[in-house]
Amino acid sequence: VEGHGVGSLFVGPGSELRPAHERRVLIQTMLPRAGLLVILLIGLMSLQVWFTRRSETAYLVFAVSALFWFAFDIQYVYDISSDSASAKWLATVVDSALTWALAGLYVFVLRIEHRKEIWTERLLVGYASFVSLITMPIWSWQTNAFLLQHYGDLILLIFVASRISYFAVLSRRTETQILAFSAWGLIVIGSHDLLYLAG
């Protein structure tokens, strides 16, 4: 039997199994939903701050990035593994959201570090637009496009993590160091997922 949706089986008296069941519901159901809500609320708060400080675009970039992370994390709450048309479109949105979120992460760091890399930003937007287009379920190459996107996102993530680490060493800002550490953590997770997808 193959499939990530097959749960483990617990056998025994209900009173003894109830705590294990409640832990599973908390970890697999409640925490992901709470995480989605937190991401959305932080993004909305950042947007509200930007409305009062229009010159500080880091808040706007953070709000938009939070929206993309929200879209990406929907996969932990809703099943996108079925073959229905709606699930395929949702999977496209989820995978494309990661590409946009990585681009947003880098642009956000550029803003808080007060750096300008106009061409890099344009290339990131171009790449994210391109992969969003080619992974739509209207094409016959969607599966191959998804694999290409995952490899491309891993390369993008390595670039983003390397550059953020470079900025963190130069500026010694705590927030940039935390973002660099998080980006390298995403590389470990992304590599694992890519190895799983590649079989």
C-alpha positions in Angstrom: 0.0 0.0 0.0 1.4 3.4 -1.0 0.2 6.8 0.0 0.9 9.5 2.5 -2.7 9.7 3.6 -2.8 6.3 5.4 -2.8 6.9 9.1 -1.5 4.6 11.8 -3.8 2.2 13.7 -4.3 2.4 17.4 -5.9 -0.5 19.3 -6.9 -0.4 22.9 -9.4 1.1 25.4 -10.8 4.5 24.4 -9.9 6.1 27.6 -6.2 5.2 27.0 -6.2 6.1 23.3 -8.0 9.4 23.6 -4.9 11.5 24.6 -3.0 10.1 21.5 -6.0 11.0 19.3 -6.2 14.5 20.7 -2.5 15.0 20.2 -2.8 13.9 16.6 -5.8 16.2 16.0 -3.9 19.1 17.5 -0.7 18.5 15.5 -2.2 17.5 12.2 -5.4 19.7 12.1 -5.4 22.5 14.6 -1.7 23.7 14.4 -1.7 24.0 10.6 -4.9 26.0 10.6 -3.6 28.2 13.4 -0.4 28.7 11.5 -2.4 29.8 8.4 -4.3 32.3 10.5 -1.2 33.7 12.1 0.5 34.1 8.7 -2.6 35.9 7.4 -2.9 38.2 10.4 0.8 39.2 10.4 0.5 40.0 6.7 -2.6 42.1 7.3 -0.9 43.9 10.2 2.1 44.6 8.0 -0.2 46.0 5.3 -1.8 48.2 7.8 1.6 49.6 8.9 2.5 50.2 5.2 -0.7 52.3 4.8 0.6 54.7 7.4 4.2 54.6 6.2 4.0 54.4 2.4 7.7 55.2 2.0 8.7 52.1 3.8 8.0 49.5 1.2 9.4 46.6 3.3 6.1 46.4 5.0 4.2 46.0 1.7 6.7 43.4 0.4 6.3 41.5 3.7 2.5 41.6 3.5 2.5 40.3 -0.1 5.0 37.6 0.8 2.8 36.6 3.8 -0.1 36.2 1.3 2.1 33.8 -0.8 3.2 31.8 2.2 -0.4 31.5 3.2 -1.3 30.2 -0.3 1.6 27.8 -0.1 0.7 26.4 3.3 -2.9 25.6 2.2 -1.5 22.2 1.2 -1.2 21.4 4.9 -4.9 22.0 5.5 -6.6 20.9 2.2 -6.0 17.7 0.2 -4.4 18.6 -3.2 -3.4 15.0 -4.1 -6.6 14.0 -5.9 -7.0 14.0 -9.7 -9.9 16.4 -9.8 -9.6 19.6 -11.8 -10.0 21.8 -8.7 -7.2 19.9 -6.9 -4.9 20.3 -9.9 -5.5 24.0 -10.0 -5.0 24.3 -6.2 -1.7 22.3 -6.5 -0.6 24.8 -9.2 -1.4 27.7 -6.9 0.4 26.1 -4.0 3.6 25.4 -6.0 3.6 28.8 -7.7 3.0 30.5 -4.4 6.3 29.0 -3.1 8.2 30.5 -6.1 6.6 33.9 -5.4 7.2 33.6 -1.7 11.0 33.0 -2.2 11.2 36.0 -4.5 9.3 38.0 -1.9 11.7 36.8 0.8 14.7 38.1 -1.1 13.1 41.4 -2.0 12.1 41.8 1.6 15.7 41.3 2.8 16.8 43.8 0.1 14.4 46.4 1.6 15.4 45.9 5.3 19.1 45.9 4.3 18.5 49.1 2.2 20.0 47.5 -0.9 18.9 48.0 -4.5 19.1 45.2 -7.1 16.6 46.2 -9.7 17.6 43.6 -12.3 17.6 40.8 -9.7 14.1 41.8 -8.7 13.0 41.8 -12.3 14.5 38.4 -13.0 12.8 37.0 -9.9 9.4 38.3 -11.0 10.1 37.0 -14.5 11.0 33.6 -13.3 8.0 33.4 -10.9 5.7 34.5 -13.7 7.2 31.9 -16.2 6.8 28.9 -13.8 3.3 30.0 -12.8 2.4 30.0 -16.5 4.0 26.7 -17.5 2.7 24.7 -14.5 -1.0 25.5 -15.2 -3.0 22.3 -15.6 -4.0 23.4 -19.2 -0.8 22.1 -20.7 0.1 18.4 -21.3 3.6 18.8 -19.8 2.3 19.7 -16.3 4.1 16.9 -14.4 7.4 17.6 -16.1 6.9 21.4 -15.5 6.3 20.7 -11.8 9.6 18.8 -11.6 11.4 21.6 -13.5 9.8 24.1 -11.1 11.0 22.2 -8.0 14.5 22.0 -9.3 14.4 25.7 -10.3 13.0 26.6 -6.9 15.8 24.7 -5.2 18.4 26.6 -7.2 16.6 29.9 -6.5 16.5 29.0 -2.8 20.2 28.3 -2.7 20.8 31.7 -4.4 18.5 33.4 -1.9 20.0 31.7 1.1 23.6 32.5 0.0 22.9 36.1 -0.7 20.9 36.6 2.6 23.8 34.9 4.5 26.2 37.3 2.8 24.1 40.3 3.8 23.8 38.9 7.4 27.6 38.6 7.7 28.1 42.2 6.4 25.4 43.9 8.4 25.3 41.6 11.5 21.6 42.4 11.8 19.8 39.8 13.9 16.7 39.7 11.7 18.8 39.1 8.6 20.7 36.3 10.4 17.4 34.7 11.4 16.1 34.9 7.8 19.4 33.4 6.5 19.1 30.5 8.9 15.5 29.9 7.9 16.4 29.9 4.3 19.0 27.2 4.8 16.4 25.2 6.7 14.1 25.5 3.7 16.8 24.1 1.5 17.1 21.0 3.7 13.3 20.5 3.6 13.1 21.3 -0.2 15.9 18.8 -1.0 14.1 16.1 1.0 10.9 16.8 -0.9 12.7 16.8 -4.3 14.4 13.5 -3.6 11.0 12.1 -2.6 9.4 13.4 -5.8 12.2 12.1 -8.0 11.6 8.6 -6.5 
